[in-house]
Amino acid sequence: MSTYSFLSAGRIVGGADSIEQIKTIAADFGATSALIISDQGVSRAGLLERPKALLEAAGISDEFISYLHRTDARPIHFDKE
């Protein structure tokens, strides 16, 4: 049996218009870039346009993955440049 670990950001923000806080939250973490992972349905519905625009206005670059097709249970690793 394999093991895994999960590290949470430690803060969950939700509620009406909570996305408007993304600039402040990103600044709190010292973020200069963000990775947005979503499915195609959310992307097609246009639900990512506002967060992407807010990140751009804050000077934070974003990468977007709209679809991952996985047939195995191995974790996906992203290397920091």
C-alpha positions in Angstrom: 0.0 0.0 0.0 1.4 3.4 -0.9 1.1 6.5 1.3 0.6 10.1 0.5 0.6 13.4 2.2 -1.6 16.4 1.7 -0.7 20.0 2.7 -3.6 22.4 2.7 -3.2 26.2 2.2 -4.7 26.5 5.6 -7.4 28.9 4.6 -10.7 28.4 2.7 -12.5 31.4 1.5 -16.1 31.1 0.2 -19.3 32.9 -0.1 -20.9 35.4 -2.5 -18.2 37.4 -4.4 -15.4 35.8 -2.4 -13.4 35.6 -5.6 -12.9 39.4 -5.3 -10.4 38.7 -2.5 -8.0 36.7 -4.8 -5.6 39.6 -5.1 -5.3 40.0 -1.3 -5.0 36.3 -0.8 -2.3 35.9 -3.4 -0.4 38.8 -1.9 -0.6 37.2 1.5 1.2 34.2 0.1 3.7 36.3 -1.8 2.5 34.6 -5.1 3.8 35.8 -8.4 2.1 33.0 -10.4 -0.9 30.7 -10.1 -1.9 27.4 -11.5 -5.6 27.0 -12.3 -6.9 23.4 -12.7 -10.4 22.9 -13.9 -12.6 20.7 -16.0 -13.8 21.7 -19.5 -17.4 22.3 -18.3 -16.3 25.0 -15.9 -14.1 26.5 -18.5 -16.8 26.5 -21.2 -19.3 28.1 -18.8 -16.9 31.1 -18.5 -16.4 30.7 -14.8 -12.7 31.2 -15.0 -12.7 34.5 -16.8 -13.2 36.6 -13.6 -10.4 34.9 -11.5 -8.0 35.1 -14.5 -8.8 38.8 -15.0 -8.3 39.5 -11.3 -5.0 37.7 -11.2 -3.8 39.5 -14.3 -4.8 42.9 -12.8 -2.7 42.0 -9.7 0.3 41.3 -11.9 0.1 37.5 -11.2 0.8 35.2 -14.2 -1.4 32.2 -14.5 -1.2 28.8 -16.2 -4.4 27.0 -16.9 -5.1 23.3 -17.3 -8.7 22.7 -18.5 -8.7 19.0 -18.9 -6.7 16.1 -17.5 -7.4 12.6 -18.7 -5.9 10.2 -16.2 -6.0 6.4 -16.4 -3.7 5.7 -13.5 -3.6 6.8 -9.9 -0.1 8.2 -9.9 0.2 11.8 -8.7 0.9 14.6 -11.0 4.1 16.6 -10.1 4.8 20.2 -11.2 8.4 21.3 -10.9 9.1 24.8 -9.7 11.3 26.6 -12.3 
